[in-house]
Amino acid sequence: MSIKLDPAILPALDILGMAQSGALLRAERETPPDGIPAFVTRSGWEELIAAHAAHHDAPHTVILPALEKAVARLLSHAAEGASRNGEMTPVITLQSDLFPSDPDLVLAFVRDSTHPVACALIGTTAQIGTALRGHEPSHDLPN
């Protein structure tokens, strides 16, 4: 099942800058032809390694294939919900065991501020909040 996301209506973030700085990491090796790029926060990636691949010499070889499958299921679930409800919300909270630290998983649809590309951010509220705070403009964030 697929849906169309209009990047113009999504919140804009410096996805490219956050990825280049390492605050966000690709949650897939390649974006499917009908998909959107998906990212996980640095702290989310580190939590996955600590929970599932801490003793592997190359933890990405364990984490990335499993994360790709999880991302595909999450995006499919979001598309099914959007199709059923007739609308796509920019932020979806789901119950998930992906991150041991929090059963509430956030799937946020955003766009890159410099390119008209829709993206998905995946993580816990705390993980996404931490990543965003590190890349906000110089004004103070509300509490």
C-alpha positions as CSV (number, residue, x, y, z in Angstrom):
1,M,0.0,0.0,0.0
2,S,1.3,3.4,-0.8
3,I,0.3,7.0,-0.1
4,K,1.6,10.3,-1.4
5,L,3.2,12.8,0.9
6,D,3.3,16.4,-0.1
7,P,6.7,17.7,1.2
8,A,5.4,21.3,1.1
9,I,3.0,20.6,4.0
10,L,5.6,18.8,6.2
11,P,7.7,20.5,8.9
12,A,11.1,21.6,7.4
13,L,14.3,20.4,9.1
14,D,18.0,20.5,8.1
15,I,18.0,16.7,7.4
16,L,21.0,17.0,5.2
17,G,23.0,18.9,7.8
18,M,21.9,16.5,10.6
19,A,22.9,13.5,8.5
20,Q,26.3,15.0,7.7
21,S,27.0,15.8,11.3
22,G,26.0,12.3,12.4
23,A,22.9,13.3,14.4
24,L,20.8,11.2,12.0
25,L,21.7,8.0,10.4
26,R,20.1,6.3,7.4
27,A,17.8,3.5,8.6
28,E,18.2,1.7,5.3
29,R,20.9,1.0,2.8
30,E,18.7,2.1,-0.2
31,T,15.4,3.8,-0.3
32,P,12.8,1.7,-2.2
33,P,11.8,3.2,-5.5
34,D,8.3,4.0,-4.1
35,G,9.6,4.9,-0.6
36,I,10.9,7.8,1.3
37,P,14.3,8.1,3.0
38,A,14.2,7.0,6.6
39,F,16.5,8.1,9.4
40,V,17.2,7.0,13.0
41,T,18.8,9.3,15.5
42,R,22.4,8.7,16.6
43,S,21.2,7.9,20.1
44,G,18.6,5.4,18.7
45,W,21.3,3.7,16.6
46,E,23.6,3.5,19.7
47,E,20.7,2.0,21.7
48,L,20.1,-0.6,19.1
49,I,23.8,-1.6,19.0
50,A,23.9,-1.8,22.8
51,A,20.8,-3.9,23.0
52,H,21.4,-6.2,20.0
53,A,25.0,-6.1,18.7
54,A,27.3,-4.9,21.5
55,H,29.7,-7.7,21.1
56,H,29.9,-7.8,17.3
57,D,33.0,-6.6,15.5
58,A,30.8,-5.0,12.8
59,P,27.5,-4.1,14.6
60,H,26.0,-2.4,11.6
61,T,25.9,-5.7,9.7
62,V,23.6,-7.0,12.4
63,I,21.5,-3.8,13.1
64,L,21.0,-2.4,9.6
65,P,19.2,-5.4,8.0
66,A,16.9,-5.8,11.0
67,L,16.3,-2.0,11.1
68,E,15.4,-2.0,7.4
69,K,12.7,-4.6,8.0
70,A,11.4,-2.7,11.0
71,V,11.3,0.6,9.0
72,A,9.4,-1.1,6.1
73,R,6.8,-2.5,8.6
74,L,6.4,0.9,10.3
75,L,6.0,2.8,7.1
76,S,3.6,0.2,5.8
77,H,1.6,0.6,9.1
78,A,1.5,4.4,8.7
79,A,0.4,4.1,5.1
80,E,-2.4,1.7,6.0
81,G,-3.6,4.0,8.8
82,A,-3.5,7.0,6.4
83,S,-5.4,5.1,3.8
84,R,-8.0,4.0,6.3
85,N,-8.4,7.5,7.9
86,G,-8.1,9.4,4.6
87,E,-5.3,11.6,5.9
88,M,-1.6,11.4,6.8
89,T,-0.5,13.1,10.0
90,P,3.1,14.3,10.3
91,V,3.7,12.6,13.6
92,I,2.5,9.1,14.6
93,T,3.2,7.4,17.9
94,L,3.1,3.6,17.9
95,Q,3.7,0.9,20.5
96,S,6.9,-0.9,19.6
97,D,9.7,-2.9,21.1
98,L,12.3,-1.5,18.6
99,F,13.9,0.6,21.3
100,P,14.1,-1.0,24.8
101,S,14.2,2.4,26.5
102,D,10.6,3.4,25.5
103,P,7.7,1.4,24.1
104,D,6.3,4.6,22.4
105,L,8.0,4.9,19.0
106,V,7.7,8.2,17.1
107,L,7.4,8.2,13.3
108,A,7.8,11.8,12.2
109,F,7.4,12.8,8.6
110,V,9.4,15.9,7.7
111,R,11.0,17.5,4.7
112,D,14.5,18.6,4.2
113,S,14.8,22.4,4.4
114,T,17.0,22.7,1.4
115,H,15.4,20.1,-0.9
116,P,11.7,19.3,-1.4
117,V,12.2,15.7,-0.2
118,A,9.9,14.0,2.4
119,C,11.7,11.9,5.0
120,A,10.8,9.8,8.0
121,L,12.5,10.2,11.4
122,I,12.2,7.2,13.7
123,G,13.0,7.1,17.4
124,T,11.6,7.7,20.8
125,T,10.4,11.2,21.8
126,A,13.6,11.7,23.9
127,Q,15.9,10.5,21.0
128,I,14.3,12.8,18.4
129,G,14.1,15.7,20.9
130,T,17.8,15.4,21.7
131,A,18.7,15.3,18.0
132,L,16.6,18.3,17.2
133,R,17.9,20.4,20.1
134,G,21.4,19.9,18.8
135,H,20.4,21.4,15.4
136,E,18.0,24.2,16.2
137,P,18.7,27.8,15.3
138,S,20.3,29.8,18.1
139,H,17.0,30.7,19.8
140,D,16.0,29.0,23.0
141,L,13.6,26.0,22.9
142,P,10.4,26.1,24.9
143,N,10.4,23.7,27.9
